[in-house]
Amino acid sequence: MSDDVHDRWRRPEPGADGESGDGVPAGSIQRPTIRDIARAAGVSVSTVSHVLNEYGDISEETEHRVRQVMEELNYYPSALARRLVMKRSYVLQLLLFAVEGLHHPFFYEVTCGITSEVEKAGYELVLGVKDTRDRRWRETLRRCYEAKVEGIMLMGTLPSAKVLAEVRASGIPAVMIDIPFEGPRVTYVTSDNIAGARRAAEHLISLGHRNIIYVDGYDLPDEYTPLPTISVARRIGYEEALRAHGIEFDPRLVCIGNYTQEGARSAVRAKLESRSDVTAVFAISDVMAFGAMKAVRDLERRVPGDVAVVGFDDIEAASYVRPALTTIKQQGELMGRSAVCELLRIITNPKRSPKATVLPAELVVRESCGASRLSPQFA
């Protein structure tokens, strides 16, 4: 720090009572204020404020001097003061409902996209992770109201449709991630789950498979029926592919993997033991597809030689398992960034109608389906 700045802004010496001359306890860190910056730079407080808020009406020389002093004094404007003046919180809430929380690779990818976009926009992100059985989500929503959170993002498997109803009724702008739901200030970002699942099933059918196990996420009770879920959309795509090829849907080929590797491993193993005619598995998440592959090996069978496996998500590990997993690619990071961008549009332009975003879901062919072994066109 230059001597000139030291002379203009100097911390008061401690008094006899162990405190500095302005009442600050001796030894404590005294942070410079906007008045200190103005005094050290030889300008008015208003001038410093205009520089901080980038009004553009301060001369280049004066702005340079003010910013130099701020740097030398290690000054950072108070976010709280800014919020009080602007009457805004600049805070967004992400609420994730999942048994595995951020341990799920796809949720992690989406969250990475969210955090990068939130930071770029100059907002702060509050993360709340709830188990799908956790009924305390109302407490989180209450805190959102009290803290004047400007927008909410919801992701995962919600505990009930009441969550959506209360978010919509709150009037707080909200974007659902992979949850197709809309309202006056609510919209969603998702992948084309129906088309993606249809491509996965059609790919297996094109390779000659007709008895295909479908590994679903959760077996939801009746109270969840009105709630739109990715499981419903992907089941629709799977059944559409069967009908298009004259294959009758067999509910006995559906099993529940609870979106976990071990859950899918147990469920698929039971199906394979009871159905010797099964030659393929379509799991609606890569994590469950990994469990399906383990189930095949548990029974001393081969992937894809005896049972082909296809997943959904294309998480990073999908290309590293052996055999490498054929899957439907979701753009997790882009989904997260898109959610934030749409949420900020709703916040900054309340009269604009929210717009849903549907991202493409593309088939990525690797080894686990056996396509490269059976036909060069799929390599």
Secondary structure, 3 states (H helix, E strand, C coil): CCHHHHHHCCCCCECCCCEECCCCECCCCCCCCHHHHHHHHCCCHHHHHHHHCCCCCCCHHHHHHHHHHHHHCCCCCCHHHHHHHHCCCCEEEEEEECCCHHHCHHHHHHHHHHHHHHHHHCCEEEEEEECCCCCCHHHHHHHHHHCCCCEEEEEECCCCCHHHHHHHHHCCCEEEECCCCCECCEEEEEECHHHHHHHHHHHHHHCCCCCEEEEECCCCCHHHCCCCCHHHHHHHHHHHHHHHCCCCCCHHHEEECCCCHHHHHHHHHHHHHHCCCCCEEEECCHHHHHHHHHHHHHCCCCCCCCCEEEEEECCHHHHCCCCCCEEEECCHHHHHHHHHHHHHHHHHCCCCCCCCEEECCEEECCCCCCHHHHCHHHC
